[in-house]
Amino acid sequence: MQFKRPKKNINGVLLLDKPLGFSSNQALQKIKWLYQAAKAGHTGTLDPLATGLLPLCFGEATKFAHYLTDADKTYFATLKLGETTNTGDAEGEVLSTQPVNVSQAQFAEVCRQFVGKISQIPPMYSALKHEGKALYEYARAGVEIERKERFITIHSITLNSFEQDVASITVTCTKGTYIRTLAEDIGKKLGCGAHLIGLRRTQTANYQIAQSITLEQFEAMSEAQRIAALLPPDSAVLALPAMTLDEDSTFYLQRGQAVWQSGAIPQGLIRLYSENQVFLGLGEQQSDGKIAPKRLIVDKDG
């Protein structure tokens, strides 16, 4: 009989610098196995071609993972002008080649036209599902599925470098933005075509790439160092306002009851803490003025 390693109750957020060639799920499963963690999830897919910041949530932190999935993100992207591929990136087959007669000023001007609320049609080579199957599976079989346009917001595009037919940009955008599609659309607007040859995520919500660790660094750590590398679960929701509850309110809230709390109460979801600054979870003010529990931490000691 095969021996199963016991699972551990690991709680927190690990900021991984995802390596090239790994899918987000492969990276997650590798770290989960090394932690022997009982529960884990990632917070926004990065293609195998992409590297960079991939927050991984463990245990109680998985309750707040969707706040990171929904958060704004920043990418460093490198575009190859004059070539289009069937995938929109360097992994695909070249479909067309055209001469590039584009100046840096023209490139920058076209980039500016994509800042703001824009529509995108998701690429066929994506993990979006159609009738229970990922679009890339249809694409590999040569089947084209009609996709609906979706609206996303590009907050900013900064031109980092421009040299002949290669340009690098930094893009800050809302969730659901396909940088491959943005690269293709920029190329289309320029009239020469383009595809993505490099992509690195540098920020998710308040997390920065400088805080992350590589897979190699993680593998070299001791068990104690790996635990110490975890950020607390509430780091995933720092954008929400915070309140401290008194001892009685903490007691009843942890038992699932709505509680009274004096003073001004912020609108919407609130981070709730005990008097000794233990994160209790999220709550929200009800119409009667009480704070109702919405998403509570169950095992604070992990």
SETORVEX-644713 format. One record per residue (C-alpha): chain; x, y, z; residue in one letter. Coordinates in steps of 0.05 Angstrom, whole numbers, plus 5000, padded with zeros to 4 digits. Layout:
BEGIN
{chain->A; X->X; Y->Y; Z->Z; res->A}
...
This chain:
BEGIN
{chain->A; X->5000; Y->5000; Z->5000; res->M}
{chain->A; X->5026; Y->5069; Z->4981; res->Q}
{chain->A; X->5041; Y->5114; Z->5040; res->F}
{chain->A; X->5009; Y->5182; Z->5038; res->K}
{chain->A; X->5044; Y->5241; Z->5069; res->R}
{chain->A; X->5001; Y->5275; Z->5122; res->P}
{chain->A; X->4974; Y->5343; Z->5101; res->K}
{chain->A; X->4991; Y->5404; Z->5142; res->K}
{chain->A; X->4946; Y->5463; Z->5160; res->N}
{chain->A; X->4986; Y->5518; Z->5127; res->I}
{chain->A; X->4955; Y->5588; Z->5128; res->N}
{chain->A; X->4979; Y->5650; Z->5090; res->G}
{chain->A; X->5000; Y->5679; Z->5023; res->V}
{chain->A; X->5064; Y->5661; Z->4988; res->L}
{chain->A; X->5089; Y->5709; Z->4934; res->L}
{chain->A; X->5120; Y->5665; Z->4881; res->L}
{chain->A; X->5161; Y->5689; Z->4822; res->D}
{chain->A; X->5133; Y->5639; Z->4773; res->K}
{chain->A; X->5186; Y->5608; Z->4729; res->P}
{chain->A; X->5184; Y->5605; Z->4653; res->L}
{chain->A; X->5152; Y->5542; Z->4626; res->G}
{chain->A; X->5108; Y->5527; Z->4686; res->F}
{chain->A; X->5032; Y->5535; Z->4683; res->S}
{chain->A; X->5003; Y->5571; Z->4744; res->S}
{chain->A; X->4973; Y->5506; Z->4768; res->N}
{chain->A; X->5038; Y->5468; Z->4760; res->Q}
{chain->A; X->5073; Y->5521; Z->4802; res->A}
{chain->A; X->5018; Y->5518; Z->4854; res->L}
{chain->A; X->5019; Y->5442; Z->4858; res->Q}
{chain->A; X->5095; Y->5441; Z->4866; res->K}
{chain->A; X->5094; Y->5491; Z->4924; res->I}
{chain->A; X->5033; Y->5457; Z->4955; res->K}
{chain->A; X->5070; Y->5390; Z->4954; res->W}
{chain->A; X->5133; Y->5421; Z->4985; res->L}
{chain->A; X->5091; Y->5452; Z->5041; res->Y}
{chain->A; X->5049; Y->5387; Z->5046; res->Q}
{chain->A; X->4992; Y->5437; Z->5050; res->A}
{chain->A; X->4920; Y->5412; Z->5057; res->A}
{chain->A; X->4888; Y->5470; Z->5018; res->K}
{chain->A; X->4915; Y->5518; Z->4966; res->A}
{chain->A; X->4896; Y->5561; Z->4907; res->G}
{chain->A; X->4928; Y->5612; Z->4860; res->H}
{chain->A; X->4902; Y->5681; Z->4844; res->T}
{chain->A; X->4902; Y->5694; Z->4769; res->G}
{chain->A; X->4930; Y->5652; Z->4713; res->T}
{chain->A; X->4998; Y->5666; Z->4682; res->L}
{chain->A; X->5013; Y->5631; Z->4616; res->D}
{chain->A; X->5073; Y->5583; Z->4616; res->P}
{chain->A; X->5109; Y->5635; Z->4572; res->L}
{chain->A; X->5099; Y->5688; Z->4626; res->A}
{chain->A; X->5139; Y->5696; Z->4690; res->T}
{chain->A; X->5131; Y->5738; Z->4752; res->G}
{chain->A; X->5086; Y->5751; Z->4811; res->L}
{chain->A; X->5038; Y->5694; Z->4827; res->L}
{chain->A; X->5007; Y->5700; Z->4897; res->P}
{chain->A; X->4990; Y->5631; Z->4924; res->L}
{chain->A; X->4939; Y->5626; Z->4980; res->C}
{chain->A; X->4940; Y->5570; Z->5032; res->F}
{chain->A; X->4889; Y->5548; Z->5083; res->G}
{chain->A; X->4848; Y->5605; Z->5111; res->E}
{chain->A; X->4878; Y->5654; Z->5061; res->A}
{chain->A; X->4841; Y->5617; Z->5005; res->T}
{chain->A; X->4777; Y->5650; Z->5031; res->K}
{chain->A; X->4805; Y->5717; Z->5006; res->F}
{chain->A; X->4839; Y->5693; Z->4942; res->A}
{chain->A; X->4785; Y->5722; Z->4896; res->H}
{chain->A; X->4802; Y->5792; Z->4920; res->Y}
{chain->A; X->4870; Y->5782; Z->4888; res->L}
{chain->A; X->4842; Y->5750; Z->4826; res->T}
{chain->A; X->4797; Y->5811; Z->4817; res->D}
{chain->A; X->4852; Y->5862; Z->4833; res->A}
{chain->A; X->4888; Y->5907; Z->4784; res->D}
{chain->A; X->4954; Y->5879; Z->4758; res->K}
{chain->A; X->5017; Y->5907; Z->4726; res->T}
{chain->A; X->5058; Y->5873; Z->4671; res->Y}
{chain->A; X->5124; Y->5884; Z->4636; res->F}
{chain->A; X->5112; Y->5863; Z->4564; res->A}
{chain->A; X->5158; Y->5856; Z->4504; res->T}
{chain->A; X->5128; Y->5861; Z->4434; res->L}
{chain->A; X->5157; Y->5838; Z->4368; res->K}
{chain->A; X->5131; Y->5882; Z->4312; res->L}
{chain->A; X->5122; Y->5859; Z->4240; res->G}
{chain->A; X->5101; Y->5787; Z->4256; res->E}
{chain->A; X->5035; Y->5756; Z->4276; res->T}
{chain->A; X->5026; Y->5686; Z->4305; res->T}
{chain->A; X->4967; Y->5640; Z->4313; res->N}
{chain->A; X->4972; Y->5644; Z->4389; res->T}
{chain->A; X->4990; Y->5718; Z->4396; res->G}
{chain->A; X->5056; Y->5700; Z->4429; res->D}
{chain->A; X->5123; Y->5669; Z->4414; res->A}
{chain->A; X->5097; Y->5598; Z->4425; res->E}
{chain->A; X->5054; Y->5600; Z->4362; res->G}
{chain->A; X->5067; Y->5592; Z->4288; res->E}
{chain->A; X->5082; Y->5655; Z->4248; res->V}
{chain->A; X->5021; Y->5673; Z->4205; res->L}
{chain->A; X->5046; Y->5737; Z->4171; res->S}
{chain->A; X->5109; Y->5779; Z->4164; res->T}
{chain->A; X->5108; Y->5852; Z->4145; res->Q}
{chain->A; X->5161; Y->5907; Z->4142; res->P}
{chain->A; X->5163; Y->5954; Z->4203; res->V}
{chain->A; X->5163; Y->6028; Z->4186; res->N}
{chain->A; X->5144; Y->6054; Z->4255; res->V}
{chain->A; X->5177; Y->6108; Z->4295; res->S}
{chain->A; X->5181; Y->6109; Z->4371; res->Q}
{chain->A; X->5134; Y->6169; Z->4371; res->A}
{chain->A; X->5083; Y->6132; Z->4328; res->Q}
{chain->A; X->5087; Y->6071; Z->4373; res->F}
{chain->A; X->5077; Y->6113; Z->4436; res->A}
{chain->A; X->5017; Y->6148; Z->4405; res->E}
{chain->A; X->4983; Y->6083; Z->4387; res->V}
{chain->A; X->4995; Y->6057; Z->4458; res->C}
{chain->A; X->4961; Y->6119; Z->4485; res->R}
{chain->A; X->4899; Y->6102; Z->4444; res->Q}
{chain->A; X->4890; Y->6038; Z->4485; res->F}
{chain->A; X->4890; Y->6072; Z->4553; res->V}
{chain->A; X->4821; Y->6074; Z->4585; res->G}
{chain->A; X->4760; Y->6029; Z->4579; res->K}
{chain->A; X->4768; Y->5985; Z->4517; res->I}
{chain->A; X->4738; Y->5921; Z->4490; res->S}
{chain->A; X->4777; Y->5858; Z->4476; res->Q}
{chain->A; X->4759; Y->5792; Z->4443; res->I}
{chain->A; X->4791; Y->5736; Z->4484; res->P}
{chain->A; X->4842; Y->5695; Z->4444; res->P}
{chain->A; X->4826; Y->5624; Z->4421; res->M}
{chain->A; X->4890; Y->5602; Z->4455; res->Y}
{chain->A; X->4863; Y->5615; Z->4525; res->S}
{chain->A; X->4836; Y->5575; Z->4584; res->A}
{chain->A; X->4766; Y->5605; Z->4577; res->L}
{chain->A; X->4714; Y->5550; Z->4575; res->K}
{chain->A; X->4663; Y->5534; Z->4521; res->H}
{chain->A; X->4615; Y->5478; Z->4536; res->E}
{chain->A; X->4662; Y->5453; Z->4591; res->G}
{chain->A; X->4724; Y->5452; Z->4547; res->K}
{chain->A; X->4781; Y->5503; Z->4546; res->A}
{chain->A; X->4784; Y->5545; Z->4483; res->L}
{chain->A; X->4856; Y->5525; Z->4469; res->Y}
{chain->A; X->4833; Y->5453; Z->4461; res->E}
{chain->A; X->4787; Y->5474; Z->4404; res->Y}
{chain->A; X->4842; Y->5517; Z->4375; res->A}
{chain->A; X->4891; Y->5459; Z->4374; res->R}
{chain->A; X->4838; Y->5418; Z->4337; res->A}
{chain->A; X->4831; Y->5474; Z->4286; res->G}
{chain->A; X->4762; Y->5494; Z->4310; res->V}
{chain->A; X->4745; Y->5569; Z->4316; res->E}
{chain->A; X->4693; Y->5586; Z->4370; res->I}
{chain->A; X->4658; Y->5654; Z->4368; res->E}
{chain->A; X->4678; Y->5695; Z->4429; res->R}
{chain->A; X->4640; Y->5754; Z->4458; res->K}
{chain->A; X->4678; Y->5819; Z->4468; res->E}
{chain->A; X->4691; Y->5838; Z->4540; res->R}
{chain->A; X->4706; Y->5907; Z->4569; res->F}
{chain->A; X->4769; Y->5918; Z->4609; res->I}
{chain->A; X->4806; Y->5980; Z->4632; res->T}
{chain->A; X->4878; Y->5997; Z->4616; res->I}
{chain->A; X->4899; Y->6046; Z->4670; res->H}
{chain->A; X->4967; Y->6062; Z->4639; res->S}
{chain->A; X->5017; Y->6041; Z->4586; res->I}
{chain->A; X->5089; Y->6064; Z->4595; res->T}
{chain->A; X->5139; Y->6056; Z->4539; res->L}
{chain->A; X->5204; Y->6028; Z->4568; res->N}
{chain->A; X->5245; Y->6017; Z->4504; res->S}
{chain->A; X->5237; Y->6017; Z->4429; res->F}
{chain->A; X->5288; Y->5991; Z->4380; res->E}
{chain->A; X->5271; Y->5976; Z->4307; res->Q}
{chain->A; X->5220; Y->5920; Z->4313; res->D}
{chain->A; X->5221; Y->5905; Z->4388; res->V}
{chain->A; X->5187; Y->5947; Z->4441; res->A}
{chain->A; X->5176; Y->5938; Z->4515; res->S}
{chain->A; X->5119; Y->5969; Z->4554; res->I}
{chain->A; X->5092; Y->5968; Z->4626; res->T}
{chain->A; X->5017; Y->5959; Z->4629; res->V}
{chain->A; X->4972; Y->5968; Z->4690; res->T}
{chain->A; X->4903; Y->5940; Z->4679; res->C}
{chain->A; X->4840; Y->5909; Z->4707; res->T}
{chain->A; X->4828; Y->5834; Z->4715; res->K}
{chain->A; X->4813; Y->5795; Z->4652; res->G}
{chain->A; X->4860; Y->5835; Z->4607; res->T}
{chain->A; X->4897; Y->5793; Z->4556; res->Y}
{chain->A; X->4965; Y->5825; Z->4543; res->I}
{chain->A; X->4973; Y->5780; Z->4483; res->R}
{chain->A; X->4910; Y->5809; Z->4453; res->T}
{chain->A; X->4934; Y->5880; Z->4470; res->L}
{chain->A; X->4999; Y->5866; Z->4434; res->A}
{chain->A; X->4961; Y->5840; Z->4373; res->E}
{chain->A; X->4914; Y->5900; Z->4373; res->D}
{chain->A; X->4972; Y->5949; Z->4378; res->I}
{chain->A; X->5005; Y->5915; Z->4319; res->G}
{chain->A; X->4941; Y->5917; Z->4279; res->K}
{chain->A; X->4933; Y->5991; Z->4293; res->K}
{chain->A; X->5005; Y->6003; Z->4271; res->L}
{chain->A; X->4991; Y->5965; Z->4207; res->G}
{chain->A; X->5049; Y->5917; Z->4213; res->C}
{chain->A; X->5023; Y->5866; Z->4262; res->G}
{chain->A; X->5056; Y->5845; Z->4328; res->A}
{chain->A; X->5059; Y->5789; Z->4379; res->H}
{chain->A; X->5083; Y->5780; Z->4450; res->L}
{chain->A; X->5153; Y->5753; Z->4460; res->I}
{chain->A; X->5159; Y->5765; Z->4535; res->G}
{chain->A; X->5113; Y->5777; Z->4594; res->L}
{chain->A; X->5127; Y->5788; Z->4667; res->R}
{chain->A; X->5076; Y->5805; Z->4720; res->R}
{chain->A; X->5106; Y->5855; Z->4769; res->T}
{chain->A; X->5047; Y->5874; Z->4814; res->Q}
{chain->A; X->4980; Y->5845; Z->4839; res->T}
{chain->A; X->4939; Y->5891; Z->4884; res->A}
{chain->A; X->4989; Y->5915; Z->4937; res->N}
{chain->A; X->5039; Y->5859; Z->4926; res->Y}
{chain->A; X->5103; Y->5875; Z->4888; res->Q}
{chain->A; X->5150; Y->5829; Z->4850; res->I}
{chain->A; X->5207; Y->5851; Z->4896; res->A}
{chain->A; X->5172; Y->5814; Z->4953; res->Q}
{chain->A; X->5169; Y->5749; Z->4915; res->S}
{chain->A; X->5214; Y->5688; Z->4918; res->I}
{chain->A; X->5235; Y->5641; Z->4863; res->T}
{chain->A; X->5220; Y->5567; Z->4861; res->L}
{chain->A; X->5295; Y->5552; Z->4869; res->E}
{chain->A; X->5299; Y->5597; Z->4931; res->Q}
{chain->A; X->5238; Y->5563; Z->4961; res->F}
{chain->A; X->5265; Y->5493; Z->4948; res->E}
{chain->A; X->5330; Y->5512; Z->4984; res->A}
{chain->A; X->5293; Y->5536; Z->5046; res->M}
{chain->A; X->5284; Y->5498; Z->5111; res->S}
{chain->A; X->5213; Y->5483; Z->5134; res->E}
{chain->A; X->5216; Y->5540; Z->5184; res->A}
{chain->A; X->5240; Y->5589; Z->5130; res->Q}
{chain->A; X->5183; Y->5568; Z->5085; res->R}
{chain->A; X->5132; Y->5582; Z->5139; res->I}
{chain->A; X->5165; Y->5648; Z->5154; res->A}
{chain->A; X->5159; Y->5667; Z->5080; res->A}
{chain->A; X->5083; Y->5666; Z->5085; res->L}
{chain->A; X->5047; Y->5733; Z->5090; res->L}
{chain->A; X->4986; Y->5735; Z->5135; res->P}
{chain->A; X->4916; Y->5722; Z->5104; res->P}
{chain->A; X->4894; Y->5794; Z->5116; res->D}
{chain->A; X->4950; Y->5818; Z->5069; res->S}
{chain->A; X->4903; Y->5797; Z->5012; res->A}
{chain->A; X->4850; Y->5848; Z->5033; res->V}
{chain->A; X->4889; Y->5909; Z->5055; res->L}
{chain->A; X->4850; Y->5952; Z->5006; res->A}
{chain->A; X->4789; Y->5945; Z->5051; res->L}
{chain->A; X->4777; Y->5990; Z->5111; res->P}
{chain->A; X->4793; Y->5961; Z->5180; res->A}
{chain->A; X->4758; Y->5962; Z->5248; res->M}
{chain->A; X->4777; Y->5936; Z->5317; res->T}
{chain->A; X->4723; Y->5901; Z->5357; res->L}
{chain->A; X->4719; Y->5899; Z->5433; res->D}
{chain->A; X->4724; Y->5834; Z->5471; res->E}
{chain->A; X->4649; Y->5820; Z->5474; res->D}
{chain->A; X->4638; Y->5835; Z->5401; res->S}
{chain->A; X->4697; Y->5791; Z->5381; res->T}
{chain->A; X->4668; Y->5733; Z->5423; res->F}
{chain->A; X->4599; Y->5736; Z->5390; res->Y}
{chain->A; X->4624; Y->5751; Z->5319; res->L}
{chain->A; X->4668; Y->5688; Z->5322; res->Q}
{chain->A; X->4605; Y->5649; Z->5336; res->R}
{chain->A; X->4572; Y->5675; Z->5274; res->G}
{chain->A; X->4530; Y->5729; Z->5306; res->Q}
{chain->A; X->4521; Y->5802; Z->5283; res->A}
{chain->A; X->4548; Y->5850; Z->5334; res->V}
{chain->A; X->4540; Y->5923; Z->5356; res->W}
{chain->A; X->4601; Y->5967; Z->5352; res->Q}
{chain->A; X->4605; Y->6040; Z->5373; res->S}
{chain->A; X->4634; Y->6094; Z->5327; res->G}
{chain->A; X->4631; Y->6106; Z->5253; res->A}
{chain->A; X->4626; Y->6042; Z->5212; res->I}
{chain->A; X->4654; Y->6042; Z->5140; res->P}
{chain->A; X->4609; Y->6024; Z->5083; res->Q}
{chain->A; X->4617; Y->5956; Z->5048; res->G}
{chain->A; X->4663; Y->5901; Z->5071; res->L}
{chain->A; X->4708; Y->5913; Z->5131; res->I}
{chain->A; X->4770; Y->5879; Z->5157; res->R}
{chain->A; X->4756; Y->5861; Z->5229; res->L}
{chain->A; X->4807; Y->5853; Z->5285; res->Y}
{chain->A; X->4805; Y->5835; Z->5359; res->S}
{chain->A; X->4833; Y->5883; Z->5411; res->E}
{chain->A; X->4900; Y->5847; Z->5408; res->N}
{chain->A; X->4900; Y->5856; Z->5332; res->Q}
{chain->A; X->4884; Y->5785; Z->5312; res->V}
{chain->A; X->4851; Y->5784; Z->5243; res->F}
{chain->A; X->4780; Y->5757; Z->5251; res->L}
{chain->A; X->4758; Y->5761; Z->5178; res->G}
{chain->A; X->4710; Y->5805; Z->5140; res->L}
{chain->A; X->4644; Y->5835; Z->5161; res->G}
{chain->A; X->4593; Y->5884; Z->5135; res->E}
{chain->A; X->4544; Y->5932; Z->5167; res->Q}
{chain->A; X->4471; Y->5909; Z->5164; res->Q}
{chain->A; X->4411; Y->5955; Z->5156; res->S}
{chain->A; X->4400; Y->5952; Z->5232; res->D}
{chain->A; X->4470; Y->5979; Z->5244; res->G}
{chain->A; X->4501; Y->5914; Z->5268; res->K}
{chain->A; X->4563; Y->5885; Z->5237; res->I}
{chain->A; X->4549; Y->5817; Z->5207; res->A}
{chain->A; X->4604; Y->5765; Z->5195; res->P}
{chain->A; X->4617; Y->5752; Z->5121; res->K}
{chain->A; X->4681; Y->5712; Z->5116; res->R}
{chain->A; X->4714; Y->5692; Z->5181; res->L}
{chain->A; X->4780; Y->5661; Z->5198; res->I}
{chain->A; X->4767; Y->5594; Z->5230; res->V}
{chain->A; X->4837; Y->5570; Z->5250; res->D}
{chain->A; X->4877; Y->5631; Z->5268; res->K}
{chain->A; X->4935; Y->5593; Z->5298; res->D}
{chain->A; X->4947; Y->5552; Z->5235; res->G}
